[in-house]
């Protein structure tokens, strides 16, 4: 008889946060060290910045694929990778 996963009935625990962080860091296609994983109520929040929307989607897909029972909120912004269009004045 299958036992229900204890993590699906309650808030994520510290071990789960560490597992998601390790997945993002050690996965060969992602290898992302700039994303932090934080617990918020009954979900995990992924925070940080990446260079493209595609990279953000890949990170989210990877986490949801490996941890489907955990609600995930994404607070990953995009960093500007293009040269500035304005001259910055230093005073």
C-alpha positions, 0 to 999 in steps of 0.5 A, a space after each residue: 500500500 502506498 503511503 502519501 508523501 508527508 511533504 504534500 500535506 504540510 508546509 515545505 521543510 528545511 530539507 526540501 529547501 536544501 534539495 531544491 537549492 542543490 538541484 538548481 546548483 548541481 543540474 548540468 543544464 541549469 547549474 544556477 547558483 544565483 537563485 535562492 529558495 525561501 519558505 513562505 507559508 505553504 509554498 517555496 519562493 524562488 528568488 534571484 535574477 537570470 539573463 532571459 525569460 527562457 532561463 527562468 522558465 527552464 528553472 521553474 520547469 525543472 523544479 516543478 518536474 522534480 517536486 510536483 507536490 510543492 507549490 512554487 512561487 517565482 520571484 525571478 527577475 531579468 537582468 539587463 544583458 544589453 549595453 545601456 542606451 543612455 550615458 551615465 553622468 558621474 558627478 
